[in-house]
Amino acid sequence: MTNPEKRPYFVMFLLLLVLIPHLVIATHNANTVLDWYTTDDAFYYFQAARNIAAGNGVTFDGLTRTNGFHPLWMAICVPVFALARVNTLLPLRVLVVVLGLLNAGSGIVLYRLGKRYFAPVVAALLALCWSLTPVLHTMTTKGGVEAGLNAFFILLLWERLSAFNDEKFPVQRGLRQIFWLGVISTLAILSRLDNVFIVFFGGAWLWLRWWQPQVGESASARDKWLWRFKTGTAFFAPVVVVMLAYLAWNQLAFGTPMPISGQIKVWWGTLDKTVYGFPIKHFETFWGQFFTADEDLGPWSTLTAPLYAAAENVLPLLGMKATVAARRVALVGIGGGLALLAGVLVWFNRRFVLVAVKHLGLVPFFLACFAQISYYKIGHSMAQQPWYWIMQLVFMAFVLGILLESLYRLVSRIREADGLGQRIAQVVFVLACVALTLNFLDYMRRSTRPDSDPSAHFYVDRPAWVEANTEPGARIAITGAGNLGYFTAGRTIINLDGLMNSTAYFEHLKAGTGAQYLAELGVDYIFGNPYMMEETNPYAPMLAGKITEYKRYHFGERELVLWKFTP
């Protein structure tokens, strides 16, 4: 294990440790590469980026203009997917490496932040936990969505903010430095638009921290307020200018200032009998989703899901039936026990914890987390995904760092005179780093497949079936159109749910005339899940009497129907 006391060595170690396995995945067989992209949403970006790079405009289907994406990740995808004209798999291979670099970069930024407050070995362990833990890696790096970019800029923003706000370090606190913090904040919002909450609370933290001008109490009231105005302007001006330009571009190019995908997900919350979820109408439901183990709905599910699993597993050991009441008792017992242990660590290191909480800005960070959760839960946004909750993952990483450092300090106090406790703590933490490394390498090894025929992969098999059962030039509408749109040749795949479709289609959906719009686009077929299309909103009423079953597609346990569309 490289000595984490030497930052350049550890940074190089972490970079190579993350990058080399990603290079192995990127150069492996086709099925291994296809398996990497675990969500269809990623292919919304890929197909749109491919069209942009080919000069077809900002479009998914080549027919309509769409803005259902976060702009900075799309900007990164465009040059990568220009390579699709060479081979459709080539950009997917390149993007595996890009995602690996973002993962390593996030770990390195977290290490830099951690070294300011924690022992080097604790900072190293925290960085490895972030970059190498399979559940976090799956959420932030695999899949192909904007999560890795989002994590990097949230961590970078908070690392720079905390450094600037920390009195212990000789940071030049000029308006120019504040301006560059504003630039990083802008990039954070462009990487994922709901980062506006962390930028707002981060900016407020900085503004209040530097409420008094550098000359202190000797300044006049006018000078003090001028300083406050300049400080706020330096931070927020880049954010406001760029976001106003972004909103204006959206309005002019797409007819709506905000991405259409977010608007549709809120509209889904107004529908009855829809597969996309249900809106929160009661306070207890809000708190239930706040603490649920469901990775889509639960902002803290990375923490709560293991607690639920532990409660489920402990019941047979106690000879108890798995009733709701018994699970609740087990959950409270396990959660309470862990909270008590954490409380003991905090109590014995309370001075350090208070300082760390202050200098890490955990209060404004948590307020940003809570505001973002409330926006989705109270705002009735449906179809939430695990990668929405990266901000909460970062907060949990900060708390984990404080607890690990508290444990390190507590163990280090054993025979403090001769340093035995510190040596024990260092050995234990280094062994934990080694265990994380070995587990990660095994996880990446298990992400590879023996070489096999890629035509048997769902991403390839389904497009081949569609091509075999429709005529060249056919226009086919389907929900979740991402990978089908990317891999299908000679046909036009149209996004039926509207997330990557036009403002005009959304207006027709709300008016109940979506079929009319599909007819105007020249749609020949509807393809999808029969239950969704024939029994749920908004598709069943929209398509009633307008579709005739033509073929059925089977892949394992999946069954999809291809209907002829006759409006």
Secondary structure, 3 states (H helix, E strand, C coil): CCCCCCHHHHHHHHHHHHHHHHHHHHCCCHHHHHHHCCCCHHHHHHHHHHHHHCCCCCECCCCCECCCCCHHHHHHHHHHHHHHHCCCCHHHHHHHHHHHHHHHHHHHHHHHHHHCCCCHHHHHHHHHHHHHCHHHHHHHCCCCCCHHHHHHHHHHHHHHHHHHHCCCCCCCCCHHHHHHHHHHHHHHHHHCHHHHHHHHHHHHHHHHHCCCCCCHHHCCHHHHHHHHHHHHHHHHHHHHHHHHHHHHHHHHHHCCCCCHHHHHHHHHCCCCCCCCCCCCCCHHHHHHHHCCCCCCCCCCHHHHHHHHHHHHHHHHHCCCCCCHHHHHHHHHHHHHHHHHHHHHHHHHCHHHHHHHHHHHCHHHHHHHHHHHHHHHHHCCCCCCCHHHHHHHHHHHHHHHHHHHHHHHHHHHCCCCCCCHHHHHHHHHHHHHHHHHHHHHHHHHHHCCCCCCCHHHCHHHHHHHHHHHHCCCCCEEEECCCHHHHHHCCCCEEEECCCCCCCHHHHHHHHHCCHHHHHHHHCCCEEEECHHHHHHCCCHHHHHCCCEEEEEEEEECCEEEEEEEECC
